Amino acid sequence: MTSKATELLAKGAAELGVPLTELQLHKFRTLANELQKWNNKINLTAVTADEQIVVKHFLDSLTLRQVIGETGRLLDLGSGGGFPALPLKIVLAELEVVSVDAVAKKIMFQRHMGRLLALQGFTAIHERGERLVQDYSGHFDWVVSRAFADLASFVRLALPLLKEDGRIIAMKGSRGAEEAVAAEPGLLAMGIRVLQAKEFKLPLSGDARCLVVLGKQGMLGE
């Protein structure tokens, strides 16, 4: 990753309220370089240029810092090449992160990065989301994903894995709030309500983003 891209990452992260240390910037550079190297051999992502990786993978992942805490247990469902799981673990050392994807080569990459970056409390699992219940029923404070187009499908997978006071967070684009309103009747039937639809612009690119935060009925919004 170039020095210019590193500067952009530091600037964008600061705009999100996530100031990065030199060690964290080094880890992000290593992650970008390894992602590009692996991507030359196996298809991990269509986003390969330095500045695109910074904005579309790193900063997009770090937007979750607005709605999650520094400690607890987080599950990333359908994490692909490790986003948002890996960037979150880099900046939140005390957060326990479990990353799940059904594509073996993507999990191999994530495990490689976990070892290379010495990420304690990071677990990458090659599995389908619906098979996690046996080991992780009611386990997580946050279940997050940017892989699901359909909110109801995401919630059906996430709900059995969520603590009673936990939250499900769907990472959406410009129509996220609309999607949340449209899905609400079906979500309420599952015992889930929309707590927040946080709309904002992604640093550097200005792309519209929305974090849809969901919880079990009876929880208060923010």
C-alpha positions in Angstrom: 0.0 0.0 0.0 1.4 3.4 -1.0 2.3 6.2 1.4 -0.5 8.2 -0.2 -3.1 5.5 0.5 -1.8 5.2 4.1 -2.3 8.9 4.6 -5.8 8.7 3.2 -6.6 5.8 5.5 -5.4 7.8 8.5 -7.4 10.9 7.4 -10.6 8.9 6.7 -10.4 6.9 9.9 -9.9 10.1 11.9 -13.1 11.5 10.3 -14.9 8.4 11.5 -13.6 9.1 15.1 -11.1 6.2 14.9 -7.6 7.6 15.1 -5.1 5.0 14.1 -1.7 4.4 15.7 1.5 3.7 13.7 1.2 0.0 14.6 -2.4 -0.1 13.4 -1.4 1.6 10.2 1.4 -0.9 9.7 -1.1 -3.7 10.1 -3.5 -2.2 7.6 -0.6 -1.8 5.1 0.3 -5.5 5.6 -3.3 -6.5 5.2 -3.6 -4.5 1.9 -0.4 -5.9 0.5 -1.3 -9.5 1.4 -4.8 -9.1 0.0 -3.3 -8.0 -3.3 -0.7 -10.7 -3.3 -3.3 -13.5 -2.7 -5.7 -11.9 -5.1 -3.3 -12.5 -7.9 -3.6 -16.2 -7.3 -7.2 -16.7 -6.0 -10.1 -14.4 -6.4 -10.8 -12.8 -3.0 -12.2 -9.4 -4.0 -12.9 -7.3 -7.1 -11.5 -4.3 -5.2 -7.7 -4.3 -5.7 -6.3 -0.8 -6.1 -4.7 0.7 -3.0 -7.1 3.7 -2.6 -10.2 1.5 -3.4 -9.1 -1.0 -0.7 -8.7 1.9 1.8 -12.2 3.3 1.1 -14.3 0.3 0.2 -12.8 -2.3 2.6 -11.0 -0.5 5.4 -13.0 2.7 6.0 -16.3 1.0 5.2 -15.5 -1.6 7.9 -14.5 1.0 10.4 -17.9 2.8 10.1 -19.2 0.1 12.5 -17.2 1.7 15.3 -20.1 4.1 15.5 -22.5 1.4 16.8 -20.4 -1.2 18.5 -18.4 -1.2 21.7 -14.7 -1.8 22.4 -15.3 -5.2 24.1 -17.7 -8.1 23.8 -18.3 -10.7 21.1 -18.9 -9.9 17.5 -19.8 -12.2 14.6 -19.3 -11.3 11.0 -21.6 -13.4 8.8 -20.5 -13.9 5.2 -17.2 -12.0 5.7 -15.6 -12.7 2.3 -12.0 -11.7 2.4 -12.4 -10.6 6.0 -14.4 -7.4 6.0 -15.5 -5.9 8.3 -14.0 -8.6 10.7 -10.2 -7.9 10.1 -10.3 -4.1 10.2 -12.4 -4.2 13.4 -10.0 -6.6 15.1 -7.0 -4.4 14.2 -8.5 -1.4 15.9 -10.3 -3.2 18.8 -7.8 -5.5 20.4 -10.2 -6.5 23.2 -13.1 -7.3 21.0 -13.6 -11.1 20.4 -14.3 -11.5 16.7 -15.6 -14.6 14.9 -15.6 -14.4 11.1 -17.6 -16.9 9.0 -17.7 -17.6 5.3 -18.8 -20.6 3.2 -15.8 -20.2 0.7 -12.8 -22.1 2.0 -10.1 -20.0 0.2 -11.4 -16.8 1.8 -11.2 -18.3 5.3 -7.7 -19.6 4.5 -6.7 -16.0 3.8 -8.3 -14.7 6.9 -6.5 -17.3 9.1 -3.2 -16.4 7.4 -3.8 -12.7 8.3 -4.8 -13.6 11.9 -1.4 -15.4 12.3 0.6 -12.7 10.4 -0.9 -9.8 12.4 -0.9 -11.7 15.7 -4.6 -11.1 16.2 -5.6 -12.6 19.6 -9.3 -13.3 19.9 -9.9 -13.6 16.2 -11.4 -16.9 14.8 -12.2 -17.6 11.1 -14.6 -20.4 10.4 -15.3 -22.2 7.1 -19.0 -22.9 7.6 -22.5 -21.9 6.5 -24.2 -19.5 8.9 -27.1 -21.7 9.7 -24.8 -24.4 11.1 -23.3 -22.2 13.8 -26.1 -22.5 16.3 -24.8 -25.7 17.9 -21.6 -24.0 19.1 -22.7 -20.3 19.3 -26.3 -20.2 20.4 -27.0 -16.9 22.2 -23.3 -16.1 22.1 -22.8 -12.7 20.4 -23.3 -9.1 21.4 -23.3 -8.0 17.8 -23.9 -10.0 14.6 -22.9 -7.9 11.6 -22.8 -8.3 7.8 -22.5 -6.4 4.6 -23.1 -9.6 2.5 -26.9 -9.8 2.6 -29.2 -8.0 0.2 -32.3 -9.2 2.2 -32.7 -8.0 5.8 -35.1 -10.8 6.7 -32.8 -13.5 5.5 -29.9 -12.0 7.5 -32.0 -11.7 10.7 -33.2 -15.3 10.4 -29.6 -16.5 10.5 -28.4 -14.0 13.1 -31.2 -14.2 15.6 -30.4 -17.6 17.2 -26.8 -16.5 17.7 -27.6 -13.3 19.4 -27.6 -12.5 23.2 -30.8 -11.4 24.7 -29.7 -7.8 24.7 -27.5 -8.1 21.5 -27.8 -6.3 18.3 -27.9 -7.2 14.6 -26.3 -4.7 12.3 -26.8 -4.7 8.6 -24.3 -2.6 6.5 -26.3 -0.9 3.8 -26.0 1.7 1.0 -28.1 4.7 0.1 -31.5 2.9 0.4 -30.8 1.3 3.8 -33.4 3.2 5.7 -36.0 2.5 3.1 -35.2 -1.2 3.2 -35.5 -1.2 7.0 -39.0 0.4 6.8 -40.2 -2.0 4.2 -38.8 -5.0 6.1 -40.2 -4.0 9.5 -43.5 -5.9 9.4 -41.6 -9.2 8.7 -39.0 -8.4 11.3 -41.6 -7.7 14.0 -43.1 -11.1 13.2 -39.7 -12.6 14.2 -39.6 -10.6 17.4 -37.1 -8.0 16.0 -37.5 -4.3 15.7 -35.4 -1.5 14.0 -33.6 0.4 16.7 -31.8 2.8 14.4 -31.1 3.5 10.7 -27.9 5.6 10.9 -27.3 7.3 7.6 -24.0 9.0 6.7 -21.4 9.6 4.0 -18.3 7.4 3.7 -15.1 9.5 4.1 -13.1 10.4 1.0 -15.6 9.0 -1.5 -18.8 10.6 -0.2 -20.8 7.4 -0.9 -24.0 7.0 1.0 -24.1 4.4 3.8 -26.6 3.3 6.3 -26.1 1.1 9.4 -29.4 -0.6 10.2 -29.3 -1.6 13.9 -31.9 -4.2 15.0 -32.7 -5.7 18.4 -35.2 -7.9 20.1 -38.6 -6.3 20.8 -38.6 -4.4 24.0 -35.2 -2.8 23.5 -35.0 0.9 23.4 -33.6 2.8 20.4 -30.7 5.2 20.7 
